[in-house]
Amino acid sequence: MCWRGAVTHIDDDAIAALSRSYASILPGDAAILDLMSSWVSHLPNDRTFAEVVGHGMNAEELAANPRLSEWFVQDLNSDPVLPLLSAKFDAVLCCVGVQYLQQPVAVFCEARRVLRPGGLVAVSFSNRCFSTKAVAVWQALNAEGQAALVRLYLERAGFNAIDILFCAMGTMAIR
Ligand SMILES: C[S@@+](CC[C@H](N)C(=O)[O-])C[C@H]1O[C@@H](n2cnc3c(N)ncnc32)[C@H](O)[C@@H]1O
């Protein structure tokens, strides 16, 4: 599937690596929230999931995403509170969007709230971003510093057992 306005924000190798990681960490019957999503979620093609709820800023992109069972639009910088029930999801994904969050700890506190006990959050990022939109601290850091910053966001939101699964792409955190 390729939406007519489709842009991929990471290259093919990164997408393949991310999909493989998702395949290894996501339970088969998982209910998933894809935060800061678009027309693609990078989920493994050969897997189905119980539910994939998408969130983003662009309704046209989200409507074109074939993996989403439902979706909603919300500017997390204006309102980080998710319109979702607590303990609804097994996994929250956030792919190449974390650099745009102005209230990251509040957003990841919300991610924690909507996760079931034992659920996981996976945050991935790359060395690309829109410099006019990324927060200043992000742009001041190298990849190692960005990984440390994401770790800090997650720790402040109450996550523990944070793992970096692969460094070429970014960091992923699991509790
Ligand atoms: C680089 S794109 C990544 C999209 C998708 N996750 C992917 O991997 O292709 C960043 C996404 O973050 C979302 N985004 C940017 N600023 C946002 C904000 N303030 N609140 C909510 N979402 C935002 C945009 O809708 C956009 O789809």
The ligand as a Gaussian input file, in Angstrom:
#p B3LYP/6-31G(d) Opt

LIG

0 1
 C        8.327000      11.984000      11.309000
 S        6.607000      11.669000      11.415000
 C        6.584000       9.940000      11.860000
 C        5.321000       9.271000      11.485000
 C        5.305000       7.762000      11.684000
 N        5.424000       7.401000      13.087000
 C        6.355000       7.085000      10.845000
 O        7.161000       6.338000      11.384000
 O        6.358000       7.293000       9.633000
 C        6.213000      12.439000      12.938000
 C        4.769000      12.355000      13.320000
 O        4.588000      13.011000      14.546000
 C        3.337000      13.643000      14.529000
 N        3.444000      14.862000      15.336000
 C        4.320000      15.871000      15.174000
 N        4.097000      16.836000      16.093000
 C        3.074000      16.386000      16.849000
 C        2.368000      16.935000      17.953000
 N        2.670000      18.141000      18.455000
 N        1.360000      16.214000      18.486000
 C        1.044000      15.013000      17.977000
 N        1.668000      14.443000      16.942000
 C        2.663000      15.133000      16.380000
 C        3.009000      13.961000      13.091000
 O        1.657000      13.750000      12.829000
 C        3.846000      12.994000      12.316000
 O        3.051000      12.011000      11.738000

